Amino acid sequence: MKVYSLPFIILATIACANAQAVRLSDDNAPFVYEVKAEIPTPKETLAKILSNDYRNAPDEFTAHELFEKIEPVIDKRVAEAKTTKTWMIVIGAQLAAYDFKAKGFPSGFSESTFIPFNRGYAVMFSNASDFSLVPVDMATAKGLSSSLQRNREVSITVEGALISSKEKELNYSTNKVVFIEINKVTMKLRDGTVVGEKTK
């Protein structure tokens, strides 16, 4: 299984309002996973993610008291994830060379692409092959050449819907994978200039 081939960083942020796309991050991935989980994660495991005190409780009685306070927070986080229609992942990468035959810039996405998060979570794209290239006409691409000579760093924003969650082996370790069906991909230069965009 091959990880995303280009250098990247996950630009994690606090979730924004449910009316808009919400960024998948280290903080919310465990709760997003639960929305479509084939096998739900025990709440005690999620409690350990949320609370250092619970994780390091000196005895079972202290742990039980803490869990009673943490459980409503878990339920709230999962409920918030259920109401979110569109998820967003922002990836930092080096822009690949322009494809003169296909008339666009490769995204580097394939069916084996996955973006790892903390605690053994990851995101994959169910229709990655449909977004392996972002179309950009040659004149527009050539107009970016001076900027690309200075810096080829881009942000790739992926927006899509949660369709499933399941455990999957990635790079010889089991991960809890959130599967997103892509609706839109946008590439931007470091200065915010839009390189190209593709929608479903």
Secondary structure, 3 states (H helix, E strand, C coil): CCCCCCCCCECCCCCCCCCCCEECCCCCHHHHHHHCECCCCCHHHHHHHHCHHHHCCCCHHHHHHHHHHHHHHHHHHHHHHHHCCCEEEEEEEECCCCECCCCEEECCCCCCCEEECHHHEEEEECCHHHHCEEECCHHHHHHCHHHHHHCCEEEEEEEEEEEEEEEEEECCEEEEEEEEEEEEEEEEECCCCEEEEEEC
